[in-house]
Amino acid sequence: MRQGQIYQAIKEENETKKLQAELKMEKAKRKKAEMETSFLKKLDEIERRRG
């Protein structure tokens, strides 16, 4: 491997790691939003029962 190829391989690896980290963060955000939605639905259901 030449120096340029090594540099390119490292750059691609760093980009892959960056994208994986971003994906993990987005999945966590989505899960949090789903949990909040679920909680609010349950709360709404309880409030309706109380009348």
Secondary structure, DSSP 4 states (H G I P E B T S, - for coil): --HHHHHHHHHHHHHHHHHHHHHHHHHHHHHHHHHHHHHHHHHHHHHHHH-
